[in-house]
Amino acid sequence: MESVGQFLRQTREAQEKTIDEVAKATRMSRQIVGALEEDRFSVLPAPVYVKGHLRTYARFLGLNEDDVVQMYMRFTQQQDSAEPDEWDAVELEMHETSRRTGVFWQRVGIVALAAVIVVAGIVWGVQRVRNRPDPAPPEPTQEEQVLEATTQDTLIEWHQLELTVVARERTWIRVSADAVPTADLTLNAGDERTWQANERFTLDVGNGGGLELYLDGSLLGTAGTGSRLVEGLIVDENGMSH
């Protein structure tokens, strides 16, 4: 079964787009785009954020967002169901070996030998600890450094909300980020502004229907309808509310 990451990568390559182009257009980091295409969803904070990134990526490629999310859910469900329990697999292998050979003591001997090896390893390790000073902590491998950088990049990104406004018509706007006054200005048609917040934005808009709102790159809609004044509009991770 083709994974959702393979599907996105093949679609991107068919459209002759680079990862840098995707990252710039979607405001996702290159590490996040790479993680999505490689099905490394575990480096992202939670499934809800994975789905949000997938929808953003699908929209950029001109794909059906719901279809891409469904592919992700089917893929992860298949991965979960396909992972055998480690101890069940060991027990099954030992059972099959015993059934084929019919030698009961072979299994007993293997267990006894494993126990001896474990005990010998423990004794050896204790002696080494007693006979040498505390070692310096090992340097992380290159793979561990890349994984840590990717995880930190993802967590930092999703601890910040990014609001982008695009004026379709001339309008006045006042913005507070986390209850701190941030902007009070007039935008002309075509003007665009972006702000960040940890939890929420509060907006007053003079011409609600003339201002489009985007949260983390996803269109929320216009601030209001017609040319009416909008006061106390809240934008947070759940969308828009009054």
NORNORUR-V377491 format. One record per residue. N is the residue number from 1. SS is DSSP state (alpha for helix, beta for strand, coil for the rest). D_CENTER is the distance of its C-alpha to the mean C-alpha in whole Angstrom. Layout:
N_SS_D_CENTER + N_SS_D_CENTER
//
This chain:
1_coil_22 + 2_coil_20 + 3_coil_16 + 4_alpha_14 + 5_alpha_13 + 6_alpha_16 + 7_alpha_17 + 8_alpha_15 + 9_alpha_16 + 10_alpha_20 + 11_alpha_20 + 12_alpha_19 + 13_alpha_22 + 14_alpha_24 + 15_coil_24 + 16_coil_24 + 17_coil_21 + 18_coil_20 + 19_alpha_16 + 20_alpha_17 + 21_alpha_19 + 22_alpha_15 + 23_alpha_14 + 24_alpha_17 + 25_alpha_17 + 26_alpha_14 + 27_coil_13 + 28_coil_10 + 29_coil_11 + 30_alpha_12 + 31_alpha_10 + 32_alpha_7 + 33_alpha_9 + 34_alpha_11 + 35_alpha_8 + 36_alpha_8 + 37_alpha_11 + 38_coil_12 + 39_coil_10 + 40_coil_9 + 41_alpha_6 + 42_alpha_7 + 43_alpha_6 + 44_coil_3 + 45_coil_6 + 46_coil_7 + 47_alpha_7 + 48_alpha_8 + 49_alpha_5 + 50_alpha_4 + 51_alpha_8 + 52_alpha_8 + 53_alpha_7 + 54_alpha_9 + 55_alpha_12 + 56_alpha_12 + 57_alpha_12 + 58_alpha_15 + 59_alpha_17 + 60_alpha_17 + 61_alpha_18 + 62_coil_20 + 63_coil_19 + 64_coil_19 + 65_alpha_16 + 66_alpha_17 + 67_alpha_18 + 68_alpha_15 + 69_alpha_13 + 70_alpha_16 + 71_alpha_16 + 72_alpha_12 + 73_alpha_14 + 74_alpha_17 + 75_alpha_16 + 76_alpha_14 + 77_alpha_17 + 78_alpha_19 + 79_alpha_17 + 80_alpha_18 + 81_alpha_21 + 82_alpha_22 + 83_coil_22 + 84_coil_25 + 85_coil_26 + 86_alpha_27 + 87_alpha_30 + 88_alpha_31 + 89_alpha_31 + 90_alpha_33 + 91_alpha_36 + 92_alpha_36 + 93_alpha_37 + 94_alpha_39 + 95_alpha_41 + 96_alpha_41 + 97_alpha_43 + 98_alpha_45 + 99_alpha_46 + 100_alpha_46 + 101_alpha_49 + 102_coil_50 + 103_coil_50 + 104_alpha_49 + 105_alpha_50 + 106_alpha_48 + 107_alpha_45 + 108_alpha_47 + 109_alpha_47 + 110_alpha_44 + 111_alpha_42 + 112_alpha_45 + 113_alpha_44 + 114_alpha_41 + 115_alpha_42 + 116_alpha_44 + 117_alpha_42 + 118_alpha_39 + 119_alpha_42 + 120_alpha_44 + 121_alpha_40 + 122_alpha_40 + 123_alpha_44 + 124_alpha_43 + 125_alpha_40 + 126_alpha_42 + 127_alpha_44 + 128_alpha_42 + 129_alpha_41 + 130_alpha_44 + 131_alpha_46 + 132_coil_43 + 133_coil_42 + 134_coil_38 + 135_coil_36 + 136_coil_33 + 137_coil_30 + 138_coil_28 + 139_coil_27 + 140_coil_23 + 141_coil_23 + 142_alpha_21 + 143_alpha_18 + 144_alpha_17 + 145_alpha_18 + 146_alpha_15 + 147_alpha_13 + 148_alpha_13 + 149_alpha_13 + 150_alpha_10 + 151_alpha_9 + 152_alpha_11 + 153_alpha_10 + 154_alpha_6 + 155_alpha_8 + 156_alpha_11 + 157_alpha_10 + 158_alpha_9 + 159_alpha_12 + 160_coil_14 + 161_beta_15 + 162_beta_16 + 163_beta_19 + 164_beta_21 + 165_beta_24 + 166_beta_26 + 167_beta_30 + 168_coil_32 + 169_coil_35 + 170_coil_37 + 171_beta_35 + 172_beta_35 + 173_beta_32 + 174_beta_32 + 175_beta_28 + 176_beta_28 + 177_beta_24 + 178_coil_24 + 179_coil_28 + 180_beta_29 + 181_beta_31 + 182_beta_29 + 183_beta_30 + 184_beta_34 + 185_beta_35 + 186_beta_36 + 187_beta_34 + 188_coil_35 + 189_coil_34 + 190_coil_32 + 191_coil_30 + 192_beta_27 + 193_beta_25 + 194_beta_22 + 195_beta_22 + 196_beta_19 + 197_beta_19 + 198_coil_18 + 199_coil_19 + 200_beta_21 + 201_beta_23 + 202_beta_27 + 203_beta_28 + 204_beta_32 + 205_beta_33 + 206_coil_36 + 207_coil_35 + 208_alpha_33 + 209_alpha_33 + 210_alpha_33 + 211_beta_29 + 212_beta_26 + 213_beta_23 + 214_beta_19 + 215_beta_16 + 216_coil_13 + 217_coil_15 + 218_beta_16 + 219_beta_19 + 220_beta_21 + 221_beta_24 + 222_beta_27 + 223_coil_28 + 224_coil_31 + 225_coil_34 + 226_coil_37 + 227_coil_38 + 228_coil_38 + 229_coil_37 + 230_beta_34 + 231_beta_34 + 232_beta_31 + 233_beta_28 + 234_beta_25 + 235_beta_21 + 236_beta_19 + 237_coil_15 + 238_coil_17 + 239_beta_19 + 240_beta_23 + 241_beta_26 + 242_coil_29
//
